[in-house]
Amino acid sequence: MKIRVEHGEFPENEIVLRCKELDEEMMEVLALLRERSAKIICFKDGETHFLLPGDILYAEAVDGRIFIYTSDAVYETHQSLSALLNKHEEVGLVRIGKAQLCNLYHVARLKSLPNSRIEITLKNNERLIASRHYAQNLKEMLGLLE
Amino acid sequence: MKKDFVNSGFARLYTWMTKAKYTMGIFFALYVVFYLFFGIIIKDMNVSLNFFTAVQMLFTCLLIGIMQQIFIPLDKISLIRCAAWIASGTVITVLAELMFRWFSLFPAWCFPVFTVFMILGMLFMVLAVYLELHRETKSLNRNLEKFQNKQNPEII
């Protein structure tokens, strides 16, 4: 399959798939695109918002409520952390604590701490801590553990 | 029967204690080297290490190693724990020196100098732990960069 990316002054991003027939490979690409474009329903100030999974910086559970943090706002969602992780793991979500998920694509740097924890600095300079148990999970995802 | 022994409390205690062998070995070597080193710098003394002193030193070093396992196993390292290990190691060294009178025939300065060297040895071991953390931080960031470049959905 040939992949061509055109850069230019287009009004919006567009993906065009050209094929003789929708074979298995093309169906996989379509499934991937659909997954990526699936939006998360969340709420802020009484309004409903549709959030792209890739926009999540991190998510956390506080008193049984799930909050999603993006670069410019905080939203609440009715989905559990496990559901968010299962549905959107491919956008880089990883569990860093019992009540926290983090998006690895929005991480600026990591720092190994005593007690086997990892300090995570996001690109907006917010800091999170991966607990001892979930630090192993993070290392595994980054290919540091077999 | 064999399976029972493998899972027994003794077997678990034994395997846990063997984790102290690395520290025990290093400290035993340091003890022996510094003890004999005094024989070189003190001109009018003929210093040799007898069997019983060596055994006493070996068990003292085993205790220091066990304390390391108690206070700073690899998954529970913190500054307070490191300080606690150094303090316990110092107490063990001083008590062993006083109890076994290793330096009774040596000049008075040998006892404190030996103790200071042992404390330095522990500090260097803690430094090694922190260097390991620094190395791991580098690996984490290198792999994070690889992960972000390899699978970035915006690039796909």
HADDOCK unambig.tbl for C-alpha pairs under 7 A between the chains (distance, minus, plus):
assign (segid A and resid 91 and name CA) (segid B and resid 153 and name CA) 6.78 0.50 0.50
assign (segid A and resid 105 and name CA) (segid B and resid 148 and name CA) 5.80 0.50 0.50
assign (segid A and resid 109 and name CA) (segid B and resid 141 and name CA) 6.04 0.50 0.50
assign (segid A and resid 110 and name CA) (segid B and resid 137 and name CA) 6.48 0.50 0.50
assign (segid A and resid 110 and name CA) (segid B and resid 140 and name CA) 6.35 0.50 0.50
assign (segid A and resid 110 and name CA) (segid B and resid 141 and name CA) 5.88 0.50 0.50
assign (segid A and resid 111 and name CA) (segid B and resid 137 and name CA) 4.92 0.50 0.50
assign (segid A and resid 112 and name CA) (segid B and resid 133 and name CA) 5.64 0.50 0.50
assign (segid A and resid 112 and name CA) (segid B and resid 136 and name CA) 6.25 0.50 0.50
assign (segid A and resid 112 and name CA) (segid B and resid 137 and name CA) 4.96 0.50 0.50
assign (segid A and resid 113 and name CA) (segid B and resid 133 and name CA) 6.75 0.50 0.50
assign (segid A and resid 114 and name CA) (segid B and resid 77 and name CA) 4.80 0.50 0.50
assign (segid A and resid 114 and name CA) (segid B and resid 78 and name CA) 5.02 0.50 0.50
assign (segid A and resid 115 and name CA) (segid B and resid 75 and name CA) 5.37 0.50 0.50
assign (segid A and resid 115 and name CA) (segid B and resid 76 and name CA) 4.14 0.50 0.50
assign (segid A and resid 115 and name CA) (segid B and resid 77 and name CA) 4.35 0.50 0.50
assign (segid A and resid 115 and name CA) (segid B and resid 78 and name CA) 5.80 0.50 0.50
assign (segid A and resid 116 and name CA) (segid B and resid 75 and name CA) 5.33 0.50 0.50
assign (segid A and resid 116 and name CA) (segid B and resid 76 and name CA) 6.67 0.50 0.50
assign (segid A and resid 142 and name CA) (segid B and resid 143 and name CA) 5.66 0.50 0.50
assign (segid A and resid 142 and name CA) (segid B and resid 144 and name CA) 6.19 0.50 0.50
assign (segid A and resid 142 and name CA) (segid B and resid 147 and name CA) 6.49 0.50 0.50
